Amino acid sequence: MVSKIKLFCFHHAGGSSSAYYNWKDYLNKDIEIIPIELAGRGKRLKVPVYTSMEEAVLDIYDLMKPNLDGSPFAIFGHSVGALLVYEMIQKIHDVKGISPIHAFFSGRLPVHTIDQQKRYTLPDQELKKYIVDLGGIPLELQSYDEILDMFLPIIRADFKLVETYELKGKISPFTFNISILYGYDDKLVDNQRLIEWTDYTSKQCYFYGYLGGHFFINDFTEEVVKVINKTLSSSDFQSKIL
């Protein structure tokens, strides 16, 4: 009997686990999706938002721990979620001595790059404009200031998590393959620096580019999931989990 591969998914800044709600419609049956809900949103709305990366890692590890049961697993993260993927790989390896069979980093420069902008310090109106311009707010919600106001503290906290982050120590290359997904017109990612992701693994690093900006995964959901299906359903992985 073949075990299912568990796919942990981390959402973007200001988002929630619902970002991956429709992925199950496209994923192969041998992949079980486990969207992670960060503090301060969705079903965890009453949980205080993170004030540090250390706090985030501890909380997220507790969420993941029940599913780290020896089954093969992979991790996907978009934007701030990609940064969390890196940190959680380190945490899981430190605590349990295990690693994912594959990691997908989407819409994010390599974690050692420093974000010079401090968007989390912007006044409310400027921050709202920035988010709208980036494409992070559905068109039908952009005119509802009260809804945007409700999400601003979450978005601001998520931006602060990313924009105050510093990589600790040297890069220790992973011993598994990784995939990098990006939008050709993403304003947050200098595509010329994406090649630096190759320093993060001693194995293969695959690149997948898509038309569109930072939220290309919303416009090309089916295409993105096809990459995941092809990667995780390879005969090489399946032979390891029989």
C-alpha positions in Angstrom: 0.0 0.0 0.0 1.3 3.4 -1.0 1.3 6.1 1.7 -0.1 9.5 0.9 2.3 12.4 0.7 1.4 15.2 3.1 1.7 18.7 1.6 1.9 21.5 4.1 1.0 24.9 2.6 1.8 28.3 4.0 -0.1 31.3 2.7 1.0 34.9 1.8 1.1 38.0 4.0 -2.4 39.0 5.2 -3.8 35.7 3.8 -5.3 32.6 5.4 -5.4 28.9 4.8 -8.4 29.5 2.5 -5.9 30.5 -0.2 -5.4 26.8 -0.8 -9.1 25.8 -0.5 -9.6 24.9 -4.2 -6.2 23.1 -4.6 -7.8 19.8 -3.6 -9.7 19.9 -6.8 -6.5 19.6 -8.8 -4.2 17.6 -6.6 -3.5 13.9 -7.3 -5.2 11.5 -4.9 -1.9 10.4 -3.5 -1.3 13.9 -2.1 -3.0 15.1 1.1 -3.0 18.9 1.4 -2.6 20.4 4.9 -3.0 24.2 4.8 -1.5 25.9 7.8 -3.5 28.7 9.4 -1.2 31.4 10.9 -2.2 33.2 14.1 -4.7 36.1 13.9 -6.9 35.0 11.0 -9.4 32.4 9.8 -10.2 29.9 12.5 -7.4 31.3 14.7 -8.7 34.9 14.5 -8.5 35.3 18.3 -4.9 34.1 18.6 -2.5 37.1 18.8 -0.4 37.7 15.6 3.3 36.9 15.8 5.7 39.5 17.1 8.8 37.6 16.1 10.0 34.8 13.8 10.9 32.6 16.9 7.3 32.9 18.1 5.9 32.0 14.7 8.2 28.9 14.4 7.2 27.6 17.8 3.5 28.0 17.1 3.6 26.6 13.6 5.6 23.6 14.8 2.9 22.8 17.3 0.3 22.9 14.4 2.4 20.6 12.2 3.6 18.2 14.9 0.5 15.8 14.9 1.0 15.3 11.1 4.8 14.7 11.4 4.1 11.0 12.0 6.7 9.4 9.8 4.7 9.8 6.6 6.5 11.4 3.7 5.8 15.1 3.4 6.5 18.2 1.3 6.1 21.9 2.0 4.9 24.8 -0.2 4.9 28.5 0.7 4.1 31.7 -1.1 5.7 35.0 -0.2 6.0 35.2 3.6 4.9 31.6 3.4 8.1 30.7 1.5 10.2 32.3 4.3 8.3 30.2 6.9 9.0 27.1 4.8 12.7 27.6 5.2 12.4 28.2 8.9 10.1 25.2 9.5 12.5 22.9 7.6 15.2 23.9 10.0 13.0 23.4 13.1 11.6 20.0 12.0 15.1 18.8 11.3 16.5 20.1 14.6 13.7 18.5 16.7 12.8 15.3 14.8 15.8 14.8 12.5 13.6 14.5 9.4 13.3 16.5 6.2 10.7 16.9 3.5 11.0 15.0 0.3 10.7 18.3 -1.6 10.2 22.0 -0.8 8.4 24.6 -3.0 9.4 28.3 -2.6 7.0 30.6 -4.4 7.0 34.4 -4.9 10.1 34.9 -2.7 13.7 35.8 -3.1 16.3 33.6 -1.3 15.9 34.1 2.4 19.4 35.6 2.9 18.4 38.7 0.9 17.5 41.7 3.0 14.3 43.6 2.3 15.3 47.3 2.5 11.7 48.5 2.4 9.8 48.8 5.7 6.2 48.7 4.5 5.0 47.7 7.9 5.7 51.3 9.0 3.6 52.9 6.3 0.5 55.0 7.3 -2.8 53.1 6.9 -3.8 54.7 3.7 -0.4 54.2 2.0 -0.3 50.6 3.1 -3.8 50.0 1.8 -2.9 51.5 -1.6 0.3 49.4 -1.7 -1.6 46.2 -1.1 -4.3 47.1 -3.7 -1.6 48.0 -6.3 0.2 44.7 -5.6 -3.0 42.7 -6.4 -3.5 41.3 -3.0 -7.1 42.5 -2.5 -9.9 41.1 -4.7 -11.5 43.8 -6.9 -14.9 43.4 -5.2 -13.4 44.2 -1.8 -11.2 47.2 -2.7 -14.0 49.8 -2.2 -14.8 48.5 1.3 -12.6 50.5 3.6 -14.0 48.8 6.8 -12.9 45.4 5.5 -9.5 46.6 4.6 -9.2 48.3 8.0 -10.0 44.9 9.6 -7.1 43.2 7.8 -4.5 45.9 8.2 -3.1 44.8 11.6 -2.6 41.3 10.3 -1.0 42.5 7.1 1.2 44.9 9.0 2.3 42.2 11.4 3.1 39.8 8.5 5.1 42.4 6.7 7.1 43.2 9.9 7.9 39.5 10.2 9.4 39.5 6.8 11.0 42.9 6.8 12.8 42.5 10.1 14.0 38.9 9.3 17.7 38.1 9.3 19.1 34.7 8.4 21.0 33.3 11.3 24.3 31.6 10.5 25.5 30.3 7.2 23.3 28.6 4.6 23.3 24.8 5.1 22.2 23.3 1.8 19.3 20.9 1.9 19.8 17.3 0.9 16.6 17.2 -1.2 15.4 18.8 -4.4 13.6 22.2 -4.3 11.4 24.1 -6.7 11.2 27.9 -7.2 8.0 29.4 -8.6 7.8 33.0 -9.6 5.8 35.6 -11.6 7.6 37.3 -14.5 6.2 40.7 -13.4 6.4 40.3 -9.7 7.4 43.7 -8.2 8.7 42.1 -5.0 11.1 39.7 -6.7 14.2 40.6 -8.6 14.1 37.6 -11.0 17.8 37.9 -11.7 18.6 37.0 -8.1 16.4 33.8 -8.1 19.4 31.8 -9.3 20.8 32.2 -5.7 18.3 29.7 -4.6 20.6 27.0 -6.0 22.9 27.6 -3.0 20.2 26.2 -0.8 20.4 22.6 -1.9 23.1 20.1 -2.8 20.6 18.4 -5.1 18.5 19.8 -7.9 16.9 23.3 -8.0 14.0 23.7 -10.5 12.6 27.0 -11.7 9.0 27.6 -13.0 8.1 31.0 -14.3 4.5 32.3 -14.9 2.9 35.3 -16.5 1.7 37.8 -14.0 2.8 39.5 -10.8 3.1 38.6 -7.2 -0.2 36.7 -7.0 0.4 34.6 -10.1 -0.6 31.5 -8.1 -4.2 32.7 -8.1 -4.3 33.1 -11.9 -2.4 29.9 -12.6 -3.6 27.6 -9.8 -4.1 24.6 -12.0 -0.7 25.0 -13.7 1.1 25.4 -10.3 -0.6 22.3 -8.9 0.3 20.4 -12.0 4.0 21.1 -11.1 3.4 19.8 -7.6 1.6 16.7 -8.9 4.4 15.9 -11.3 7.1 16.5 -8.8 5.5 14.5 -5.9 4.0 11.7 -7.9 7.3 10.8 -9.6 8.3 7.2 -9.6 11.4 8.0 -7.6 9.3 9.3 -4.7 6.7 6.6 -4.9 9.4 3.9 -4.7 10.6 5.3 -1.4 7.2 5.2 0.3 5.9 1.8 -0.7 
